[in-house]
Amino acid sequence: MFSRNVSPADRSEAGFSLFESLIALAVFSLAALSTLTLITQNLRSVSEVEARTMAGFVAENVLVDTNLRLRIDLGQSEGEARMGGYEFVWQRDILPTGEGDLNSVVVRVRQKGRDRVLIVRNGFRKG
């Protein structure tokens, strides 16, 4: 039977110590947590961009509706619209520009139940 004497120096080079393993695990955990946070933020951003895009469509539709009407009333009006699975509240302001019978039309759209305006569109209308 062969017995081999292992010196302490050989044992220290045989693998990772518990402390080194814990440090490696901590570094890996921080990297994984950072990646998970980044993915979550990207998902939120995608949802917000989608809502803004749909709000833009709603605002454009309100501007087109304003231009197709035979008669418009100056002042403020509001309404609701559903687009792409989102519910929106829009506000339209029609104000005189002082240039003959040209009126300014400003449409603001926000998500229903929220205060922040997602999109503002401007246009003009005669009459």
C-alpha positions in Angstrom: 0.0 0.0 0.0 1.2 3.3 -1.0 0.6 6.2 1.3 1.3 9.6 0.2 2.0 12.4 2.5 0.2 15.6 1.4 1.8 18.8 2.5 -0.3 21.8 3.6 0.8 23.7 0.5 -0.6 21.0 -1.8 -3.9 21.0 0.1 -4.4 24.8 -0.3 -4.1 24.4 -4.1 -6.5 21.5 -4.3 -9.7 23.7 -4.7 -11.6 26.7 -3.6 -11.9 27.5 0.1 -15.3 28.2 1.6 -14.5 31.9 1.7 -13.6 32.0 -2.0 -16.8 30.1 -2.8 -18.9 32.6 -0.9 -17.3 35.6 -2.6 -17.9 34.0 -6.0 -21.5 33.3 -5.1 -22.0 36.9 -3.9 -20.5 38.3 -7.1 -22.7 36.0 -9.2 -25.8 37.0 -7.2 -25.1 40.7 -7.7 -24.7 40.2 -11.5 -28.0 38.2 -11.6 -29.8 40.8 -9.6 -28.6 43.6 -11.8 -29.7 41.6 -14.9 -33.1 41.0 -13.4 -33.6 44.6 -12.5 -32.6 45.6 -16.1 -35.1 43.2 -17.6 -37.9 44.5 -15.3 -37.2 48.1 -16.3 -37.2 47.1 -20.0 -40.6 45.5 -19.6 -42.0 48.6 -18.0 -40.5 50.8 -20.7 -42.0 48.6 -23.4 -45.4 48.9 -21.8 -45.1 52.7 -21.5 -44.0 53.0 -25.1 -46.9 50.9 -26.2 -49.4 53.1 -24.2 -47.8 56.3 -25.6 -48.2 54.9 -29.2 -51.8 54.0 -28.6 -52.4 57.4 -27.0 -50.9 59.0 -30.1 -53.4 57.2 -32.3 -56.3 58.4 -30.0 -55.1 62.0 -30.3 -54.8 61.7 -34.1 -58.3 60.3 -34.3 -59.7 63.2 -32.2 -57.9 65.7 -34.5 -59.4 64.0 -37.6 -62.8 63.9 -36.0 -62.5 67.7 -35.2 -61.6 68.4 -38.9 -64.5 66.3 -40.2 -67.2 68.0 -38.1 -69.4 70.4 -40.0 -69.6 72.8 -37.0 -67.2 73.1 -34.0 -67.7 74.9 -30.7 -64.9 76.8 -29.1 -63.8 75.7 -25.7 -63.0 72.5 -24.0 -64.5 69.0 -24.5 -63.6 65.6 -23.2 -64.1 62.0 -24.0 -63.0 58.4 -23.6 -61.5 56.0 -26.0 -60.2 52.4 -26.0 -57.3 51.5 -28.2 -55.0 48.5 -28.1 -56.3 47.2 -24.8 -55.8 50.6 -23.1 -58.4 53.0 -21.9 -57.8 56.6 -22.4 -59.3 60.0 -21.5 -58.8 62.8 -24.0 -59.3 66.5 -23.7 -59.7 68.8 -26.7 -59.2 72.6 -26.5 -60.4 74.7 -29.5 -59.3 78.3 -29.3 -59.3 81.2 -31.7 -55.8 82.1 -33.1 -56.7 85.7 -34.0 -55.9 84.9 -37.7 -59.4 85.3 -39.3 -61.5 82.2 -38.7 -58.5 79.9 -38.0 -58.8 78.0 -34.7 -56.1 76.1 -32.7 -56.9 72.6 -31.7 -54.9 71.0 -28.8 -55.6 67.4 -27.8 -54.2 65.9 -24.6 -54.5 62.2 -23.9 -53.9 60.3 -20.6 -54.5 56.8 -19.4 -57.8 56.4 -17.6 -57.3 56.7 -13.9 -53.9 58.4 -14.2 -53.0 62.1 -14.1 -50.0 62.2 -16.3 -50.6 63.3 -19.9 -49.0 60.8 -22.3 -49.3 62.7 -25.5 -50.2 66.2 -26.8 -51.1 66.9 -30.4 -51.7 70.3 -32.0 -53.7 71.1 -35.1 -55.7 73.9 -36.8 -59.2 74.2 -38.1 -61.1 76.8 -40.0 -64.5 77.9 -38.8 
